[in-house]
Amino acid sequence: MSNQSRLFLSNGKSYTLKDSADSIVKGLSDSKKEDELQMHQLTLSNGQSVYVNAYHVIAIEAGDTDDASYDSDHSATDNRSEESKEHSHEKENVAAAKQFKEDLDGNMD
């Protein structure tokens, strides 16, 4: 049986972690006492590291399972590359700006 937990951040992302919820809470609580800008390293269920600021954590879900479905159902919610996310965000901003310009031009008549 493995110890896993799920970490939820204020930006909507969530991560499945190898550590128990208790150890994560303790580690994040300790980092909050030291400095609000300190990043805390955590280990994802796939072995990769993720760094989080303790002030951005909104919830930690405890899970104690060896069921593979826990990991697949609770993996990191945003697996796109940074470049892909940035490109998508730029496209959304351009579309919104164009729509705003069309709305503004329509009101100027």
KAPEJO-V775993 format. One record per residue. RES is the residue in one letter. PSI is psi in radians with two decimals (none if undefined). OMEGA is omega in degrees with one decimal (NA if undefined). Layout:
RES_PSI_OMEGA + RES_PSI_OMEGA
This chain:
M_2.34_-178.0 + S_2.69_177.6 + N_2.07_175.7 + Q_2.77_174.8 + S_2.90_-179.3 + R_2.29_-177.7 + L_2.26_179.3 + F_2.28_-178.8 + L_2.81_-177.4 + S_-0.33_179.2 + N_0.08_177.5 + G_-0.18_179.0 + K_2.68_173.3 + S_2.65_-177.6 + Y_2.44_172.0 + T_2.20_-175.0 + L_2.70_179.3 + K_-0.49_-172.8 + D_2.81_176.8 + S_2.75_179.0 + A_-0.69_-179.4 + D_-0.78_-178.9 + S_-0.58_178.1 + I_-0.78_178.6 + V_-0.78_-179.8 + K_-0.82_-179.8 + G_-0.75_179.7 + L_-0.64_178.1 + S_-0.70_178.2 + D_-0.68_-178.6 + S_-0.52_177.3 + K_-0.55_-179.0 + K_-0.49_-173.5 + E_-0.94_-174.5 + D_2.29_-176.2 + E_-0.32_-179.4 + L_-0.01_-178.6 + Q_2.32_177.4 + M_2.48_-178.6 + H_2.19_-179.2 + Q_2.25_177.1 + L_2.72_-179.1 + T_2.15_177.6 + L_2.85_-179.4 + S_-0.41_178.5 + N_0.07_177.1 + G_-0.23_178.9 + Q_2.78_178.5 + S_2.60_172.7 + V_2.47_179.1 + Y_2.26_-179.5 + V_2.63_171.7 + N_2.22_-175.0 + A_-0.48_-179.1 + Y_-0.19_-179.7 + H_-0.04_178.8 + V_2.22_-179.9 + I_-0.39_179.4 + A_2.67_173.7 + I_2.16_-179.0 + E_2.15_178.6 + A_2.46_176.5 + G_2.29_-179.9 + D_1.65_-172.9 + T_2.69_169.8 + D_0.17_180.0 + D_2.15_-178.5 + A_-0.42_-179.1 + S_-0.48_178.2 + Y_-0.80_-178.9 + D_-0.74_-177.8 + S_-0.57_179.4 + D_-0.35_-173.1 + H_0.60_178.8 + S_3.05_179.1 + A_2.34_-172.0 + T_-0.23_-177.2 + D_1.63_-174.9 + N_0.04_179.9 + R_2.68_176.8 + S_2.74_179.2 + E_-0.69_-179.7 + E_-0.72_179.5 + S_-0.74_179.2 + K_-0.72_-179.1 + E_-0.73_179.5 + H_-0.75_178.5 + S_-0.74_-179.9 + H_-0.70_178.3 + E_-0.77_179.7 + K_-0.73_178.9 + E_-0.71_179.6 + N_-0.73_179.2 + V_-0.76_178.9 + A_-0.74_179.3 + A_-0.69_179.1 + A_-0.72_178.3 + K_-0.75_178.9 + Q_-0.72_178.8 + F_-0.75_179.1 + K_-0.75_178.9 + E_-0.75_178.6 + D_-0.74_-179.5 + L_-0.75_178.5 + D_-0.65_178.8 + G_-0.53_-179.4 + N_-0.22_-178.3 + M_-0.26_-177.8 + D_none_NA
